[in-house]
Amino acid sequence: MGWPVMHSRSPLLHNYWFRQHGLAGTYVPLAIRPEGLPAALRALHPLGFAGANLTIPHKQHAMTLVDEVDPVAIRIGAISCVVVRSDGSLAGSNNDCYGFIHNLKQSEPRWRAGAGPAVVLGGGGGARAVCYGLLQEGAKEIRLLNRTLPRAKGIAAEFGGPIEALPWEYRHDALEGAAMVVNATSLGMTGQPALDLRLDKLPKSALAADIIYVPLETPFLAAARQRGNRTVNGLGMLLHQARPAWKAWFGIDTEVTAELRALMEKSTG
Ligand SMILES: NC(=O)c1ccc[n+]([C@@H]2O[C@H](COP(=O)([O-])OP(=O)(O)OC[C@H]3O[C@@H](n4cnc5c(N)ncnc54)[C@H](OP(=O)(O)O)[C@@H]3O)[C@@H](O)[C@H]2O)c1
């Protein structure tokens, strides 16, 4: 469910797993206006849905509409997945953090959150999921920079732990000595300006990650790759966040295979 939603690549992903597991079902995009969300969520059970994913702009509003929200989603402050239980009640969870971390682990098996300072750019839902995941994995220092500083400060205060919120203007200098840098803003997404980030202070050994997946390689990732940094794009985060959803909806363990990645890469072009 989203508004707009027809651009979503999720149907391609989930319908691949429906075919692979021989399950008689389908995943459809549901274009739901914000004011229609309460009724749409309550219609899932009578319509026979096992659940739904939520995207912009529903992730926060849905927290107040479902019957139960899991602790990770409460901490992140948003729901990305709804499970319809047999009695019709709705359970909300957030799998974005799982997706981000498991994509990193699959793409860069030697990656360790505690290897050195992480620089995270952003202060929205994506940045919250990234910071939460890095903390869970044992990050010892997170430098969080967002255009609207109070949002970054809010995350640092809420999450506790080693997050330092810094003004947006410091982003170039904040890269000094970093082991990884993550773009969790919407800058660099198709239709948006590129992220303005000078990489000269970023160690060549650092990992550069973007949570955007359209385009697959953002200008930020291209610049990092060209100067020799290892890079991870956002497609795998989308793929991996879908795995716990399948476990919750159908009790099925799914895999992010090379074939599935190739199929999705072809569609994101
Ligand atoms: N791969 C995945 O599975 C996945 C999952 C979630 C999100 N995403 C992607 O991640 C991106 C962010 O998503 P989100 O849900 O976090 O969005 P969001 O809550 O709307 O946050 C957008 C972020 O971008 C920043 N931003 C926007 N325009 C900017 C500008 N001109 N200059 C500086 N900062 C700017 C915002 O800063 P302010 O706080 O100052 O407004 C905010 O930090 C989107 O492209 C989304 O598609 C991908």
Ligand as a Chemical Component Dictionary entry (heavy atoms), coordinates in Angstrom:
data_LIG
# 
_chem_comp.id                   LIG 
_chem_comp.type                 NON-POLYMER 
_chem_comp.pdbx_formal_charge   0 
_chem_comp.three_letter_code    LIG 
# 
loop_
_chem_comp_atom.comp_id 
_chem_comp_atom.atom_id 
_chem_comp_atom.alt_atom_id 
_chem_comp_atom.type_symbol 
_chem_comp_atom.charge 
_chem_comp_atom.model_Cartn_x 
_chem_comp_atom.model_Cartn_y 
_chem_comp_atom.model_Cartn_z 
_chem_comp_atom.pdbx_ordinal 
LIG N1  N1  N 0  16.320 0.197  -0.189 1  
LIG C1  C1  C 0  15.257 0.210  0.563  2  
LIG O1  O1  O 0  14.656 -0.815 0.870  3  
LIG C2  C2  C 0  14.765 1.532  1.107  4  
LIG C3  C3  C 0  14.019 1.578  2.305  5  
LIG C4  C4  C 0  13.609 2.838  2.787  6  
LIG C5  C5  C 0  13.931 3.995  2.065  7  
LIG N2  N2  N 1  14.625 3.902  0.902  8  
LIG C6  C6  C 0  14.973 5.108  0.126  9  
LIG O2  O2  O 0  15.707 5.972  0.987  10 
LIG C7  C7  C 0  15.429 7.336  0.690  11 
LIG C8  C8  C 0  15.001 8.038  1.973  12 
LIG O3  O3  O 0  13.783 7.449  2.422  13 
LIG P1  P1  P 0  13.073 7.906  3.778  14 
LIG O4  O4  O 0  11.902 7.009  3.977  15 
LIG O5  O5  O -1 14.064 8.044  4.889  16 
LIG O6  O6  O 0  12.550 9.356  3.358  17 
LIG P2  P2  P 0  12.174 10.587 4.284  18 
LIG O7  O7  O 0  11.707 10.097 5.631  19 
LIG O8  O8  O 0  11.300 11.455 3.465  20 
LIG O9  O9  O 0  13.592 11.338 4.521  21 
LIG C9  C9  C 0  14.254 12.005 3.472  22 
LIG C10 C10 C 0  15.649 12.424 3.921  23 
LIG O10 O10 O 0  16.316 13.085 2.841  24 
LIG C11 C11 C 0  16.732 14.389 3.257  25 
LIG N3  N3  N 0  16.663 15.332 2.146  26 
LIG C12 C12 C 0  15.680 15.438 1.206  27 
LIG N4  N4  N 0  15.960 16.450 0.352  28 
LIG C13 C13 C 0  17.145 16.983 0.771  29 
LIG C14 C14 C 0  17.980 18.058 0.309  30 
LIG N5  N5  N 0  17.639 18.788 -0.784 31 
LIG N6  N6  N 0  19.132 18.313 0.968  32 
LIG C15 C15 C 0  19.493 17.580 2.048  33 
LIG N7  N7  N 0  18.742 16.572 2.549  34 
LIG C16 C16 C 0  17.590 16.275 1.918  35 
LIG C17 C17 C 0  15.758 14.764 4.352  36 
LIG O11 O11 O 0  16.311 15.794 5.161  37 
LIG P3  P3  P 0  15.339 16.672 6.137  38 
LIG O12 O12 O 0  15.148 15.870 7.380  39 
LIG O13 O13 O 0  16.118 17.915 6.347  40 
LIG O14 O14 O 0  14.053 16.913 5.362  41 
LIG C18 C18 C 0  15.640 13.416 5.088  42 
LIG O15 O15 O 0  16.765 13.195 5.897  43 
LIG C19 C19 C 0  14.358 7.306  -0.401 44 
LIG O16 O16 O 0  15.000 7.484  -1.630 45 
LIG C20 C20 C 0  13.766 5.908  -0.312 46 
LIG O17 O17 O 0  13.282 5.452  -1.548 47 
LIG C21 C21 C 0  15.068 2.700  0.420  48 
# 
loop_
_chem_comp_bond.comp_id 
_chem_comp_bond.atom_id_1 
_chem_comp_bond.atom_id_2 
_chem_comp_bond.value_order 
_chem_comp_bond.pdbx_ordinal 
LIG N1  C1  SING 1  
LIG C1  O1  DOUB 2  
LIG C1  C2  SING 3  
LIG C2  C3  SING 4  
LIG C2  C21 DOUB 5  
LIG C3  C4  DOUB 6  
LIG C4  C5  SING 7  
LIG C5  N2  DOUB 8  
LIG N2  C6  SING 9  
LIG N2  C21 SING 10 
LIG C6  O2  SING 11 
LIG C6  C20 SING 12 
LIG O2  C7  SING 13 
LIG C7  C8  SING 14 
LIG C7  C19 SING 15 
LIG C8  O3  SING 16 
LIG O3  P1  SING 17 
LIG P1  O4  DOUB 18 
LIG P1  O5  SING 19 
LIG P1  O6  SING 20 
LIG O6  P2  SING 21 
LIG P2  O7  DOUB 22 
LIG P2  O8  SING 23 
LIG P2  O9  SING 24 
LIG O9  C9  SING 25 
LIG C9  C10 SING 26 
LIG C10 O10 SING 27 
LIG C10 C18 SING 28 
LIG O10 C11 SING 29 
LIG C11 N3  SING 30 
LIG C11 C17 SING 31 
LIG N3  C12 SING 32 
LIG N3  C16 SING 33 
LIG C12 N4  DOUB 34 
LIG N4  C13 SING 35 
LIG C13 C14 SING 36 
LIG C13 C16 DOUB 37 
LIG C14 N5  SING 38 
LIG C14 N6  DOUB 39 
LIG N6  C15 SING 40 
LIG C15 N7  DOUB 41 
LIG N7  C16 SING 42 
LIG C17 O11 SING 43 
LIG C17 C18 SING 44 
LIG O11 P3  SING 45 
LIG P3  O12 DOUB 46 
LIG P3  O13 SING 47 
LIG P3  O14 SING 48 
LIG C18 O15 SING 49 
LIG C19 O16 SING 50 
LIG C19 C20 SING 51 
LIG C20 O17 SING 52 
# 
